[in-house]
Amino acid sequence: MSLLDEIFNKVLDGDINNSEELIKNAVKKGVNPEDIIEKSFNKALLEVGYKFEKQEYFLPEMLASAMAVKKGMEILKPLLKGKTTKNLGVIVIGTVEGDIHDVGKNIVVMMLENAGFKVHDLGVDINADIFIKAINKYKPDILGLSALLNITMQNMGKIIKIIESHNIRNGIKIIVGGSPLNQEFADAIGADGYAPDASRAVSKAKELMNI
């Protein structure tokens, strides 16, 4: 089994400590950091998404794998300085006003970044004014709205309407996500896309960017 396969397996298992050791060993042996990202990290996170979708994995397993990737990226990022890395687009994301849940959003952010997007994470309990300021500042291609509660998901539609009233939605695609949502709700509030989990958030973002 290759080192890349071993790293893939440890990330898939959410084995943070052993994955770190394997990554350091791979770097010492001259393995290309970009190969580790593409063939181990991204491949593992995609598989985690599939397992989550099939209910073979749950949030703790997904978070453990995401943390293994985060720790691994801390090792690899210094080695990537000076290299031209792909930038698939700019995304602004946040959990909407009234909602302080961020675990799922944080996993989405990590997976989007690993896929090659530049992500500006605004955090939680974000109102329309903060989203508008971020849009004006970062000029995103995609805006991501997250909610985990039935009561707060209603704020997504309000935020979209306020953004549209400021005439700044042109060219910006809006993706919504969170456990209480579905495609019908996303359509009803005027979102461009809906993703039920982190792996499909990446797929949907690429689709909206025609990648």
C-alpha positions in Angstrom: 0.0 0.0 0.0 1.4 3.4 -1.0 1.8 6.3 1.5 -1.0 8.2 -0.2 -3.3 5.2 0.3 -2.3 5.0 3.9 -3.0 8.7 4.5 -6.3 8.3 2.7 -7.3 5.5 5.1 -6.3 7.3 8.2 -8.2 10.5 7.2 -11.2 8.3 6.3 -11.0 6.8 9.8 -10.6 10.2 11.4 -7.3 9.1 12.9 -5.7 12.5 13.4 -2.5 11.5 15.2 -1.5 8.7 12.8 -2.5 10.7 9.7 -0.1 13.5 10.8 2.8 11.1 11.3 2.2 9.6 7.8 2.0 13.0 6.2 5.3 14.1 7.8 6.8 10.8 6.6 5.5 11.4 3.1 6.9 14.9 3.0 10.3 13.6 4.2 10.3 11.0 1.4 9.6 13.7 -1.2 5.9 13.0 -1.9 4.4 16.0 -3.7 2.2 18.0 -1.2 -0.3 18.6 -4.0 -0.6 14.8 -4.5 -1.4 14.4 -0.8 -4.1 17.0 -1.0 -5.7 15.6 -4.2 -5.2 11.9 -3.9 -5.5 11.5 -0.1 -7.4 14.4 1.5 -9.9 15.2 -1.2 -10.5 11.6 -2.0 -11.1 10.8 1.6 -13.4 13.7 2.2 -15.4 12.7 -0.8 -15.8 9.2 0.5 -16.8 10.6 3.9 -19.5 12.5 2.2 -20.8 9.4 0.5 -20.8 7.5 3.8 -22.6 10.3 5.5 -25.2 10.3 2.7 -25.7 6.6 3.2 -25.9 7.0 7.0 -22.8 4.9 7.4 -21.1 7.9 8.9 -22.6 10.6 11.2 -21.5 14.1 12.2 -18.8 13.0 14.7 -17.1 10.8 12.1 -17.3 13.5 9.4 -15.9 16.1 11.8 -13.0 13.8 12.8 -12.0 13.3 9.2 -12.3 17.0 8.5 -10.0 17.7 11.5 -7.5 15.2 10.2 -7.4 17.1 6.9 -7.1 20.5 8.8 -4.1 19.2 10.8 -2.6 17.8 7.6 -3.0 21.1 5.8 -1.2 22.9 8.6 1.8 20.7 7.7 1.5 21.1 3.9 0.6 24.8 3.5 4.1 26.1 4.2 5.3 23.8 1.4 2.9 25.3 -1.0 4.0 28.9 -0.6 5.2 30.4 -3.9 3.3 27.8 -5.9 0.3 28.7 -8.0 -2.6 27.0 -6.6 -5.9 26.7 -8.3 -8.7 29.1 -7.4 -12.1 27.9 -8.5 -13.9 31.0 -7.2 -14.7 33.1 -4.2 -17.3 32.1 -1.7 -18.8 34.0 1.3 -20.6 31.8 3.8 -22.2 32.2 7.1 -24.9 30.7 9.5 -27.9 33.0 9.3 -29.3 35.3 12.0 -30.6 33.6 15.1 -28.6 30.4 14.6 -25.3 29.7 16.3 -24.7 26.2 14.9 -21.4 26.0 13.0 -20.1 22.4 13.0 -21.7 21.5 9.6 -20.8 24.9 8.1 -17.2 24.5 9.2 -16.9 21.1 7.5 -18.4 22.7 4.3 -15.8 25.5 4.5 -13.0 23.1 4.9 -14.1 20.9 2.0 -14.6 24.0 -0.2 -11.1 25.2 0.6 -9.6 21.8 -0.1 -11.4 21.7 -3.4 -9.8 25.0 -4.4 -12.3 27.7 -3.5 -11.3 30.9 -1.6 -13.8 31.0 1.3 -14.6 33.9 3.6 -16.4 32.4 6.6 -18.4 35.1 8.4 -19.3 32.8 11.3 -22.7 32.4 13.0 -25.8 34.6 13.7 -25.1 36.7 10.6 -27.8 39.2 9.5 -28.4 40.6 6.1 -26.4 43.8 6.7 -23.2 41.8 7.5 -23.8 39.6 4.4 -24.2 42.7 2.3 -21.0 44.3 3.6 -19.1 41.0 2.9 -20.5 40.9 -0.6 -19.4 44.4 -1.3 -15.9 43.7 0.2 -15.1 40.3 -1.2 -17.1 40.3 -4.5 -18.0 36.6 -4.2 -19.1 34.3 -7.0 -21.2 32.3 -4.5 -23.0 33.1 -1.3 -23.6 30.3 1.1 -26.3 30.4 3.8 -26.5 27.8 6.5 -29.2 27.1 9.1 -29.9 24.1 11.4 -33.2 25.2 12.9 -36.6 25.3 11.4 -37.2 28.7 12.9 -34.0 30.2 11.6 -34.2 28.8 8.1 -37.0 31.2 7.5 -34.4 34.0 7.7 -32.7 32.8 4.6 -35.5 34.0 2.4 -35.5 37.3 4.2 -31.8 37.7 3.7 -32.1 36.9 0.0 -34.8 39.5 -0.5 -32.8 42.2 1.3 -29.7 41.4 -0.9 -31.9 41.6 -4.0 -33.3 45.0 -2.8 -29.8 46.4 -2.7 -29.3 45.3 -6.3 -26.1 43.4 -5.6 -27.2 39.9 -6.4 -26.3 40.1 -10.1 -23.8 37.4 -11.0 -23.8 35.9 -7.5 -25.1 32.4 -7.0 -26.7 31.6 -3.7 -26.5 28.1 -2.1 -28.4 27.1 1.0 -27.9 24.2 3.3 -28.7 22.6 6.7 -30.6 19.6 8.0 -34.1 21.1 8.0 -33.9 22.3 4.4 -34.9 20.6 1.2 -34.9 21.4 -2.5 -38.5 22.7 -2.5 -37.7 25.2 0.2 -34.6 26.4 -1.6 -36.6 26.9 -4.8 -39.3 28.8 -2.8 -36.9 31.3 -1.4 -35.1 31.9 -4.7 -31.8 30.2 -4.0 -29.7 29.0 -7.0 -28.7 25.7 -5.3 -29.3 23.4 -2.3 -26.8 21.0 -0.7 -27.9 18.5 1.9 -24.3 17.7 3.0 -20.7 18.9 2.7 -19.7 16.8 -0.2 -22.6 17.9 -2.3 -22.0 21.5 -1.3 -18.7 21.2 -3.2 -20.3 19.5 -6.2 -23.1 22.2 -6.3 -20.6 25.0 -6.1 -18.6 23.6 -9.0 -21.8 23.1 -10.9 -22.8 26.7 -10.4 -19.4 27.8 -11.5 -19.6 25.6 -14.6 -16.5 23.6 -13.5 
